[in-house]
């Protein structure tokens, strides 16, 4: 499988205008594969033709024969990743029912990831930065893939298209976010992980047939930013918005300053460098997550209703991700420099472990099913992370309604009616 290609060779044209030769296509594929590694490591904006060329012992100008510029190369990289997901979905469509198709898609995904980890299949780009590229052909292909995945979730009288969009977002977010934590597992365990994730996504987290308590109003202490012009928090908010939209390398000092319509000198008046600001943004995010957990548990300390705690917590965080002061998307950690990424990932794992512990509390009191709390905590992290995209896929609803439906899908399962 290592030599397998998903490139549509009919769509590739050599610079001469002739049908490309086998040698041309092979070299082009090698360049794309090298670019996959660079994009996954540095993001779209952080990838350079020089780094891609160096991996192949070429000079950067040698790549121009195959791709006019960095953006065209990134297009090829993402189209290949989308084609892979399209194939994984197609391979699951012959199952007799919706649960079987969803389970097959999830198994196909983790089987492919296991093949990549063993060196038996070529890796593909993560979708974390796909919107940062902002190329129509990639956007159209991604929407087409999203719609194909949506067909795995049946149409029903109780699920609108927007609701199915939200459930599809949860499904794809869970699978794409898995690349952040799968390296901690052995490839031999990926099939087990797939079955545990399929169980949670299909059947939900709560006990079958249980009613969901309404989310309580939750005030997260110090959950916002100061809004005074020229305050340090303004730079933090701008950096968060840019990183969430365009990845770590999309939030340069120049772009942050331009976003706030201030000088670059003003940036350095409040910040030593960009990395310091990024670290501060993640520290703020982790602090808010801990405060939210504490506030949700404190709100229900008298009733002891563990499910109420979970509904309240998830609803508050999903709403926060849709606000003007969202949390930094944890997927941005994949392109943060390694010298600061290790410590930040360790702090994120601490929060994920806490989610797992809260799930154990619910299992103990009978409100949550006997599920794998380790992988379910990762699904929860992915759901919170991706909630910032809900407005794109459910534009006709307010943030409260989007949060309610999204949390319902997470807790009841993708097929609930």
Residue pairs with C-beta under 8 A, 6 or more apart in sequence:
1 115
1 120
1 121
1 122
2 119
2 120
2 121
2 122
4 121
4 122
5 25
5 29
5 122
6 80
6 83
6 84
6 87
7 25
7 28
7 29
7 32
7 76
7 80
7 83
8 83
9 20
9 25
12 20
12 25
12 28
13 20
14 20
14 21
14 24
15 65
20 28
24 66
27 66
28 66
28 67
28 76
30 56
31 52
31 56
31 63
31 66
31 67
31 73
32 73
32 76
32 77
32 80
33 122
33 123
34 52
34 55
34 56
35 47
35 52
35 73
35 74
35 76
35 77
36 77
36 80
36 81
36 122
36 123
36 124
36 125
37 55
37 123
38 46
38 47
38 48
38 51
38 52
38 55
39 47
39 74
39 77
39 125
39 126
39 129
40 123
40 125
40 126
40 179
40 334
41 334
41 335
42 51
42 248
42 249
42 335
43 128
43 129
43 132
43 247
43 248
43 249
43 250
43 334
43 335
44 74
44 129
44 132
44 133
44 246
44 247
44 249
44 250
45 129
45 132
45 246
45 247
45 249
45 250
46 247
46 248
46 249
46 335
47 70
47 73
47 74
48 60
48 70
49 60
49 63
49 64
49 69
49 70
49 73
50 60
52 63
52 73
53 59
53 60
53 62
53 63
63 73
67 73
67 76
71 133
71 135
74 133
74 135
75 133
75 135
75 137
75 138
77 125
78 125
78 127
78 130
78 133
78 138
78 141
78 142
79 137
79 138
79 141
80 124
80 125
81 124
81 125
81 126
81 127
82 138
82 141
82 142
82 144
82 145
83 141
84 112
84 124
85 145
85 149
86 144
86 145
86 148
88 105
88 108
88 109
88 112
89 105
89 145
89 148
89 149
89 152
90 148
91 104
91 105
91 108
92 101
92 102
92 104
92 105
92 108
92 152
93 101
93 151
93 152
95 101
95 103
95 104
98 152
98 153
98 154
98 415
99 202
99 415
101 152
102 152
102 153
102 171
102 198
102 201
102 202
102 414
102 415
103 195
103 198
103 202
105 149
105 152
105 171
106 175
106 194
106 197
106 198
106 201
107 191
107 194
107 195
107 198
109 175
109 178
109 194
110 178
110 190
110 191
110 193
110 194
110 197
111 190
111 191
111 194
112 121
113 178
113 179
113 182
113 187
113 190
114 187
114 188
114 190
114 191
115 121
116 122
116 123
117 182
117 187
117 190
118 187
126 176
126 179
126 331
126 334
127 142
127 172
127 176
128 176
128 247
128 329
128 331
128 332
128 334
128 335
129 246
129 247
129 335
130 138
130 142
131 139
131 245
131 246
132 245
132 246
132 247
132 250
146 165
146 168
146 172
146 393
149 168
149 171
149 172
150 164
150 165
150 168
152 168
152 171
153 159
153 164
153 167
153 168
153 171
153 414
153 415
154 415
155 164
156 417
157 417
158 417
159 167
159 417
162 393
162 394
162 396
162 397
162 405
163 394
163 405
163 409
165 393
165 394
166 390
166 393
166 394
166 402
166 405
166 406
166 409
167 409
167 414
168 393
169 386
169 389
169 390
169 393
169 406
170 201
170 382
170 383
170 386
170 406
170 409
170 410
170 414
171 201
171 414
173 382
173 383
173 385
173 386
173 389
174 197
174 201
174 378
174 379
174 382
174 383
176 331
176 382
177 330
177 331
177 378
177 381
177 382
177 385
177 386
178 193
178 197
178 378
178 382
179 334
180 330
180 331
180 333
180 334
181 378
182 190
182 193
185 193
193 375
196 371
196 372
196 375
196 376
197 375
197 379
199 371
199 372
200 371
200 372
200 375
200 376
200 379
200 413
201 379
201 413
201 414
202 413
202 414
202 415
203 369
203 413
204 369
204 410
204 411
204 412
204 413
204 416
205 359
205 362
205 368
205 369
205 371
205 376
205 410
205 411
205 412
206 212
206 307
206 362
206 367
206 368
206 369
206 411
206 412
207 366
207 367
207 368
207 369
208 369
210 307
210 367
212 307
212 311
212 408
212 411
212 412
213 305
213 307
213 308
213 311
214 311
215 311
215 312
215 314
215 315
215 316
215 403
215 404
215 407
216 299
216 300
216 308
216 312
218 292
218 295
218 296
218 299
218 312
218 313
218 315
218 316
219 295
220 288
220 291
220 292
220 295
220 316
220 320
221 291
221 295
222 287
222 288
222 291
223 288
223 291
223 292
223 320
223 325
224 325
225 233
225 234
225 236
225 237
225 325
226 232
226 233
226 234
227 233
227 234
228 234
230 262
230 266
232 270
232 271
234 260
235 256
235 260
235 267
235 270
235 271
235 277
236 277
236 280
236 281
236 284
237 324
237 325
238 251
238 256
238 259
238 260
239 251
239 256
239 274
239 277
239 278
239 281
240 281
240 325
240 326
240 327
240 328
241 259
241 326
242 250
242 251
242 255
242 256
242 259
243 250
243 251
243 278
243 281
243 328
243 329
243 332
244 326
244 328
244 329
244 332
244 388
247 332
247 335
248 278
248 332
248 335
248 336
249 335
251 274
251 278
252 274
253 264
253 267
253 268
253 271
253 273
253 274
254 264
256 267
256 274
256 277
257 263
257 264
257 266
257 267
260 266
271 277
275 337
275 340
278 336
278 340
279 340
279 344
281 328
282 328
282 333
282 344
282 347
283 347
284 328
285 327
285 328
285 330
286 347
286 348
286 351
288 320
288 327
289 317
289 327
289 351
290 351
290 354
292 313
292 316
292 317
292 320
293 313
293 351
293 354
293 358
296 309
296 310
296 312
296 313
296 316
297 309
299 309
299 312
300 306
300 308
300 309
300 312
304 365
305 367
306 358
306 361
306 362
306 364
306 365
306 367
306 368
307 362
307 365
307 367
307 368
309 358
310 358
310 359
310 362
310 368
310 411
311 407
311 411
313 358
314 380
314 383
314 384
314 407
314 410
314 411
315 403
315 404
315 407
317 327
317 384
317 387
318 383
318 384
318 387
318 390
318 402
318 403
318 406
318 407
319 399
319 400
319 403
320 326
320 327
321 327
321 384
321 385
321 387
321 388
321 390
322 387
322 388
322 390
322 391
322 399
322 402
322 403
323 399
326 388
327 384
329 385
329 388
330 348
330 381
330 385
331 385
333 341
333 344
333 345
333 348
336 344
348 381
351 381
352 377
352 378
352 380
352 381
353 377
355 373
355 376
355 377
355 380
355 381
356 373
356 374
356 376
356 377
357 373
359 368
359 371
359 373
359 376
359 377
360 373
362 368
363 369
363 370
363 371
363 373
379 410
380 410
383 406
383 410
387 403
387 406
390 399
390 402
390 403
390 406
391 399
391 402
394 402
394 405
397 405
408 416
409 416
